[in-house]
Amino acid sequence: MPRPDYPTARRQDIVEDLHGHSVADPYRWLEDPADPGTEAWSTAQDELFAAHRATWPGADGLRARLTQLLGAGVVSAPAWRRDRQFFMRRTAEQEHAVLVTVDPFDQGGGERILLDPMEIDPSGLTTLDAWQPSKDGKYLAYQLSAGGTEESVLRVMDVATGELVDGPIDRGRYSPVAWMPDSKAFYYVRRLAPDLVPAGEEQYHRRVYLHRVGTDPETDVEIFGAGLDKRNYYGVSVSRDGRWLTITANTGTAPRNDVWLADLSASPLEQPELLVVQNDVDASTGIEVARDGRLYVFTDLDARRGRLCVTTPDAPTAEHWRDLIPEDPEAVLEGYAILDGPELGESPVLLCAWTRHAVSELTLHDLATGERRGEVPLPGLGSISGVSERPEGGHEAWFGYTDHTTPSSVYRFDARTGTTSLWASAPGVVDVPDVTTEQVVYTSRDGTQVRMFVMYRTGETPDVAGPRPTTLYGYGGFGISLTPAYSAGILAWVEAGGVYAVANLRGGGEEGEDWHRAGMLGSKQNVFDDFHTAAEWLVEHGWTTPAQLSISGGSNGGLLVGAALTQRPDLYAAVVCSAPLLDMVRYELFGLGETWNVEYGSAADAEQLGWLLSYSPYHQVRDGVAYPALLLTVFDGDTRVDTLHARKFAAALQHATSGDAPILVRREKDVGHGARALSRAIEVSVDALTFTAAHTGGPTFR
């Protein structure tokens, strides 16, 4: 198509002096979604997108294939409460996963659906954000939100009858629920009422409360949080016997926390005497008083890849910690499960989950000494999740498993026999294409070794098939690891003849906390350098060419590809940028932005503003550059990353680009940053993949 006729976007003469930097912001008016001018511009962008989408071939065939591949469904590892189990499952026919319980044998042992978001809201706009059974399985606390807002409302259900016994309790976004053993009360986290906080700070000011089931939540007793940082997120848990209360506090998304412990047998539930375990320490630590009475400490203090320590609850601070599982020089400790049932006699064991260069491992250890006893075989080179045991103890553990070609499944490990067996497979049957995954190592700009997964049709290496359309995906932030996972979109792309690569960039957690910190704050450029070098490696090794190379990322990954586009427009033919951060000077002023300045830095600080301006995609747009084709996908219900980022960036690029490649915005209403109905997920994938194919020379979807 010829150069698009872009909607008119007026340019304001706004230039601010910020710490000596002249910072232009010509599209600030697009920050206000309620402004009639913004809506008119957005509607015109909708029409432009629709006109281009109509020219991209293969949508019907791709939609059908994605539907088939997603027909495998999903299943999660179980959460046990005595002889009752809870787990999530989605079949091919379901828009959302449902929460399932299996009754104890003395109650018939039947399977029941406890929560089905589609029964609650047939429109598909309501999502189940979180759930937590009480310790005896009598009650279920669950959180729902609508329209993608993630503004969770907490309710309590009687598991046996399905009747609502408590709630709604609002302002519970991201709240943990820590039940007392008698199911009569729980600790949870709730934001202060809007009229109690300054205007614009309604998303902050969380507190820990005690709630007694059946009482008015407005009478709940505030336990903790007053006077602390308004950005704090709190974790809360209660030991199985109800004696020990743990509270953690993270300032925003900082990779460090403070930790407190209280003995509830020695102080009232409403006024627990909290003792400091860790305060103002540059480390992330979690603690658990287990069935054996020991305090288990899962920490990266003096061990950036993680270690597991033990002590006693009456001596919980770091000088008393003793290594049980020391730091591994190459693998990252991800979690553990304690298997100490009577069936094991004098030989209780510890099951430890690791990732070694982004691939999962499970190891077995003596519980008393930590001595390694062996490794638990896994089905392949993939990812495990949800390692869990029975809260009252036992010889079994369950974990989820997936890889690039294996839908989610659940395995059971039996410590008596040392055997692993399939406990639940994905509920649907699907014909998975013949795809090969290689993990390669390349050298980034500063000499750092970085790993990347490359997926292609089996047998079609570059020496056989030559260069072809390729998508490079990355994230590189917040310590989040990109490990192997089943993806219908990836499989459909590769099956059609494309190549798909996932780079494990700095800023992620694949190599531990040092790897994360090497890509945050003033080191953020390392992430972009790792990404550019991954692209260059793919070109140099014959997988693709710049004219066939696309990049994709969402959220922080949207920032990644936005920066990549502005830094190296010559290297990429097409970019899919989803729910992105792009104006890094003003990002803190909107959504949850202020909780991320511990990751990116703050424009209020002169040095940190320099970091941000050096890569902020919106501020790096240059007139007269032929930019790659760009598809920005945004969601009007997104309360994490404001859609203003995409609007301002699109307007800036449409004004500046000298090329004919289109700059497009795909806007979707009534969904947000996270979960959505399956049919909506399919449609956004169809649009992203057909756009990418159209601007990289294929592949062809049939």
N, C-alpha and C positions, 0 to 999 in steps of 0.2 A: 504494500500500500504506500501511496505518497505520504509526505509529511502530514501528520494530523493537523486539523484546524482546531487548535486548543481553545478551550473556554477562556474568555478574558479574565485576567486577575490583576486588579489594580495594584500598583506598587507604592507603598508608603515610604516617605523619606524619614525613616526612623534609624538613627545612628546614635548609639549610646557609648559613652566613655566608661569602660569597666576596667578598673585597675590599670589604666593606661592603654587599653586596647580599644580601638574604634570598632564597635560591633554593630553591623547593619542587620535590620530585621524588617525587610520590606513587606512581608506577608503576615504581620502580627494580627491583622484583622481576621485571619482565618482561624485563630485560636478559639473564637466564640462560635460554637455550633448553633446557637440560637439566633445569631445574626441573620436576617433575611438574605444578605449578600452571600454569606457562607453557604446557606442552604441552596440558593440559586446556583452558585458555583458547583456545589456537590452534585446537584441534579444534572447539570450539564456534563459533569464527569461520568455520571452513571450512564448517560446516553452515549458518550464517546466509548466507554468500555463495552457497552452492548454492541455497538457497531463493529468493533474489532473482534469481539468474541464470535460473532456470526461468521467470520472468515476463517476461523481456526478449524481444520478438519479433524475428524476422528472422535468427536465428543461422545457420540452415541455408543460406539464400540468400547471406548475407554470406560464410560459409565457402567456398562454391563460387566466389563472385566473387573473393575474395582468392586462392584457389588458381589461378584463371585468370590473374589479373594477375601473380602471382609466377611463372607458367609461362614468362615471358620469360627467366628465369634471369639469370646474371651472367657476365661475362668480364672479366679484368684485362689491363692492358698487360703485355707480355712483359719478362722479365729475360733478357738475352742473355749467354751464355758461349761465346765464339768463334762457331761456327755452330750452337750448340744454344740453344733457347729454353725458358723455363719460364713458365707462367702458370696462374692459377686460373680454373676454370669450373664453373658449376652449371647443369644442364639442369632442365627441368620435373619430371623423375622423381626427382631427387636431393634427399636431405635436407640434405646438406652439399656445399659446393663441393669439388672435387677438384683436386689439383696435377697438371698435365699437362706433359710434356716433348715436344718435337719433336726427333728425332735429326738429326744432320748428314746432308747428302746422301750422303756417303761411307759412312754407316752405314744407308742405306735411306731416310732422311728421314721415317720413320713417326712417328706420334703415339702416345704411351703415357701411361697414367695411372700416375704415380709413387706418389701417396698418396691413398687414399680413406678418410676417417674411418669410413665405414660398413662397409668390409671389415675394418678394424681392430677395430671395435666395432659389431656390428649393432644394438645398443640405441640408437645415436645419441647417446650421452652423452659420447663423446670428440670433442674439437675439435682442429683443427690451428691452433695459436696463432701460429707463425712458421716461416719457412724461409729458408735462405741457401745457394745453391750455392757451391762453391769457385770460385776464379778461372778454373780451366780446365774447369769443368763436370764434373769426375770424381766428386766427392762432393757430397752434399746433407746439410747439417745441418738438422734439423727438430725442432720442439717440439710435444708433445702434452700435453693435460691432460684430466681426466675429471670429470664431474659438475658442471661450471661453476666449479670451484675456481680455474682459471687457474694452477694449480701445475704449470708446464710441466716436462716431462722431456725432456732433449736427447738425441738420437740422431744417428748419421751413417750414411747409406746410400750404397752404390756405385750411381751413376746407371745405369750400363750393365747391371748384373745385378739391381738391386733388393735386393741382399743387405745385411743390417745389418753394418757394419764397426766400429761403436763405440757405446758407451753401454749402458745408460742413465746419464745424469748428472742428478741431481735438484737441487732448489733453484735452478733456472735461470729462474725467472719474470722476464719482461721482459728477457731477456738478448740483447744483440746478439752476432753471431758474425763475427769479422774473420779471414778465411782468409789464410794465407801463400800465395805463388804456387805453391809445389810441392805444395800440398794435404796436407802432412804435419803441419801444426800450425795452430792458430787461437787467438786471444785471445777470451775470453768473460767473462761476469759471472755470479757465483754467490754466494748468501748463505752466510755461515758456518754451520757445523753447529749445531743447536739447543743442544747441550751446551756450546758455546763462548760463548753470549750469555746475558744476563740473562733470566729468565722473563718472557714477554710481549713480548719484542723479536725473536721469531723471523722476523718479516717484514722486518726491517731488516738492517743490517750486511752490505752487499754488498762484494765485492772483485772486482778484475780478475785473471784467471788466464791462464796459457799452458797449453794442452792439446796434447799430441802424440797424434795419432790412433793408437788401439790400446792406449794405456797406461791404467793405473788412474787415474781422476780424483782419487782421494785423494792421489796423488803430484803433482798439478798444482802448478806454481810460482805463488805469489801475487805479482802484479806491482805492484798499486797498491790504495790505499784504506785501509790501516791508519792509525788515528789521526784520520781525517776524520769528518765528521758521519755518524752512524748512518743518517740518512734518505736519504743520497745515492743517486741513480740515476746509473749510469755509461754513457757511450757509448764505443764503441771501434771504430776502423777502421784499415785498412792500405791504403796506396796500391797501385795495380795492379802496380807493379814490386817491391813488397815492401820498399821502403826506408824509408817513413815511417809511423810509428805515431802515431795521434791518440787522445787520451783526453779526454773531457769529463765534468764532474760537475755535476749539478743537485741542490741541496738540496730534496728533495721535489719538488713541482711548481712551484718558484719560477721566475719568468720571467727568469732570469739563470743563467749558468753559469761555471765555470772551465774552461780549456782548456790542454792540454799537447801538445807535439810532440816526438817522438824520432826520431833518425836511426838506423835499425836496422843500417845498414852500419858504424856506428862504435861499436856496443855490442852485447852479447849479447842474444838474444831474451828470455832469462830476467831480464836486468837492464838494460832500456832506460834510457838517460840522458834523462829527460824534462825539457824546457825549458818554462818557463811562457810561454804566449802571452797568457793573460788570467787574472787572479786578483783576486777581491774587487772586481769591476767590475759595476755595475748594468746589465748588457746580456746578451743571448743571442747567442752566436757559434758558427758552425760553420766548419771549415776543411777544405780538400781540396788535396792536391798532385796536379795534373792531369798529363795526358800531356805537355803542353808544358813541364813543369818549374816552372810558376808555382804559387804558393800562392794559392788562391781563398778569400776570406773572406766568408762570408754572415752579416751581422750587423745588429742594430738599435742598435748603439752610435752615439749622436748621429743616429739615423735611425729613429724608432719605427715607420715603415712598412717598414723594411728597405732595405738597399743591398748591392751586391756589390762587393768590393774585390779588388785583387791586390797581391801582393808576392812575395818570394822565400822559400824555406824557411829560409834562413840569416838572415833578418830578419823574423821572423813577428809581431812585436808591433805594437800599434796605431799607433805613430808612423811606421811604414813603410807603412801601408796607403794605397793610391791608389784612389780611386773608379773603378770600371769602369762600373757601373750605379748612378747616384746615386738617392737617395730620390725617389719620386714624391709630390707633395703630396696625391694623392687615392687612389692605388692601393697595395695592399700586395704587396710582392714575396714570392712563395711558393716559388720554386725556379727551377732553370735546368738546361740541358743544353748540353754543348759538342760541336759538330759540326765536326770538323777532319780528316776523312778525305782521302786523296790525291785523291779525285775533285773536291774543292773547290779544289785548287791553292793559290794565294796568298790565297784568300778564305774562311778558316774563319769560322764564325758561332757566335753564342751565342743560344740560345732561352730566353726568360725567361717564366715563368708568373706571373701577377698575379691578384689579385681586386680589382675596382673596385666598391665598395659591394655586396659579396657575389656579384658575377658575374665569372666567369673571363675572362681575356684571355691571349693569347700574342703576344709581340713578338719580332722578329728584330733582332740587333745584330751589328756587326763585333766579332770576338773580340778583336782587338788594342786597339781604342780604345773599344769600348762604344757607338759611334755607332749610332743606331737606323736600321735599313734598311727596316722595315715591320712589318706586323701579320699574323699567321697567322689566316685566317678560321676561325671555329668554327661548328658546326652550328646554334647558337642561343644564347639567354641561359641558360647553364648553368654547370656545374662541370667542371673538368678535374682529373685526378689521374695520378700515376705517370709523369710525364714522364721518359723514359729514352732513353739512346743505347747503342750498342755500347761495351763497356768499352775495346776496342782502337782505337776511333775509327771514324768513318764519316760518311756524309752523311744518315743517317736518324735520326729520333726518333719515339717512340711515346708516346701519352698516352690515358688513359681519358676518356670524356665521358659526362655524364648531365644531364638537367634534369627538371623536374617531370612531364613526360609521356614522356620518352625513357629506356628501359631502358639499362643500361650497355653501352657500345660502346667500341671502340678504334680510334684513327685513327693514320695514319702520315704524317709530314711528310718531304718530300724536299727537302733544301736545294739540290740541283742545279737543280731546276725551280721551286722555291718553291710546290709544290702539296701539297695535303692530300687523302688518300683514306681511305676506310673500310677498316680492316685486319681487324676482326672485329666483327660485330654480336652482340647478345644472342642466345644459342643458340635461344631459343623464339620463336614468333610469337604475338602477343597483340593483342587488340582494345582499344586504349586509348580511354577515353571522351574526348569533346570538352570539354576543360577550358581555361579562360583563366587566365593568371597575370598579375597586375598588381603592380608594385613601387610602393608609395606611401611618402610621407614625412610624418611627423607630429611635433609638437613636444611633448617631454616636459615634466615639471613645472618643471624649472629652465631651460627654453628650449633644451635640446639637441635637434637634429634627429636623428630615428631613422627607419630604414627598415624596411619590412615587406612581405612577399609576401602577396598575397591571391589565393586560388584559388577559382574558382566555375565552374558550368556555363556554357558559352559562351552569351552573350546574356542571362543572368539577373542583370543588375545590379540594385541596390536599387530603381531607379525602375521596373523591369519586374516583378521578383519580390517586392519588399518584403523585410522582415527575415525571417531564417530561422535554423535551428539552425547555430551556428558554433562551431568549435574554434579556440582560440588556443594556439599552441605556442611555447615559448621555452627557452633554456638559460642564457646569460648568465654564463659563468664560464670560467676557465682559458685564456682566449685562444682558445677553440674557436669557429670560425665556422660558422654555419648557412647553407650555400649550396644552390642548387637541386639536388634529387636525386629520382630516381624512387621513389615510395612507393605500394605497393598500397593501404595503409590510407587514405592521403589521397585517392587516386583513387576508391576505393569510396565514401568519405564524400561527396565532391563529386558523383560520378555519381548518388548517391541523392537529391541536392538540397541538401546542406549546403554550407557555406562553410568553408574552412580557411585560417588565417592563420599565418604564421611571422614573428615579430618578431626583428630583429637587435639585441638589447639590448646595452647596455654590459656589460662583463665578458667579452664575446666578442672575437674577433680580426678582425671584419669591417673595422674601420677602423684596424687596427694596434695596437701595444702600448699607446699612450696610451688607446685605447678600452677595452682590457682593464683597465688599472689604474684607470680611472674607475668600475669596478664590482667592485673587490676590497677586502679589508680594511675600513677605516673608511668606504669609499664604497659598500659593498654595497647600501645602500638605493636607490641610483640604479637598480640592476637592477630592483628591484620597482616603482619609480616608472615606469620605462620600460614595464613590462608592464601596469600598471594603465592608463596613458595609452593604450597600444595598444588595450586593451579598450574604453576610453571612446571612442576614435576610431571603432571599429567600430560602436558603438551610435549615436554622433552622426551618422555618415554612412549610417545606414539599413541596414547589413548585418545587424544582429541586435538583440536586446534582452537585458537581464540575465537574463530568464527562459529565453532560448534560448542563452545563452553558456556554453560549457564551456572549461576550460583543461587543458593536458596537459604533462607534463614528467617526465624521468627522471634519476636520480642527482643531480647539481647542479641539474638542471631540476626534480627532485622537491622539492628545497629551495625553488626558485623558486615552484612552485605551492602548496606548503605555506605559505609566507609570504604569498602572494597570498590564499589562503583565509582566513587569520587576520586579515589587514589589511583586506580588503575583502570580507567575506562577502556583502554586498549586491549585488556586481557580477557574481557568478558563480552559475550554476545547478548546475554539475557539475564535478568535478575528478577527473582521473586522475593519480595520483601514483605513479611507478614507482621502485623501488629507491632510496628517498629518504634524504637527510640531514635530520633534523628536530630532534634534540636537540643544539643547537650548543654547549652547555656541556660535554658529555661525549663529543662525537664523536671527540676525539683518542685516547680510551682503547681504541678498538675498530677492527678491520680495519686499513686503511691510513690511518686518520684523521690520525695524526701527520704524515704527509707533506703534508697539505693545510693545515696552519696557516699556511703562507706565503701562502696564498690568502685564508683566512678570518680568521686571527688565533687567539690561544690564550687559553683561559680562565685560564691561569696568570698572565697579565698583566692588571693592573687596568683599564687603558684598553681593551684589546681585549675583555675580558669584557663591558664596557659595550656595545661594538658588537654582540657576539653576542647578548646578552640582548635588545637592542632589536628583533631580528627573529626569534629562534629560535622556530620554529613551535610546538614542544611547550610552551614557556614563555609563549606569547602566547595560548593557549586561554583563553577567558573563559566563565564560567557564564552561562547564560540567553541565549546568542546562537543564533539559528537559522542553523546552518551549512549550506552547500551539500551536495548529495550528493557523497560521496567514495568512490572506489575506489582502495585502496592495493594495488599489485601487488608482491609480494616473492618472493625466490628463495632457497631454503635453502642453495644452494651458493655464495652470494655471499660472496666473501672481500674485496671492496673496501668496500662499505657494509653494515654489519651490519644484519640485519633487526630488531634491537631498536628502531630508530628508528620503524618503522611500527607495531610493537606498542604502544609507549608513546603515540604520537600517537593511534592509534585508540582506545585506552582513555580517554585524556583527552577526546577529542571526543565519544565515546559518552556519557560522564558529563555533559559540559557542555552539549551542544546542546539547544536548546528546540524545535527543529523536527522534522518527520517525515522529512526527507530522510535516507536511510540512510548510515551510515558503515560501509564494508565492507572486508574484507581478503581478497585473493586470494593464497593461498600455493601455491607450486609447488616441488616437490622435484627434486633432481638436475639443476638448472640454476643458473647464476650470473648475474653482472652483464653478461656479454658474449654471445659467440656461442652459438647453440643450433641444434638441428635445425629444419628448415623447418616441419614440422607443429606443433611447439611454438610457434614464432613466430606461426603463423596463429591458434592457439587463444587466445593472450593478446590478439591484435588483435581477434578476434571478441568476446571478453568486454569489452574496453575500449570498442569502438565501439558495441556493443548497449547497454551501460550508459549511455554518453553519450547515445545516441539516446533511450533511455527517460526520461531526466531533462532533456531539452531540447526535447521535443515532436517528435522525429523526427531525421533523415529515416527513411524506411521502406526497409529492405533486403528485397529480394524473392528 
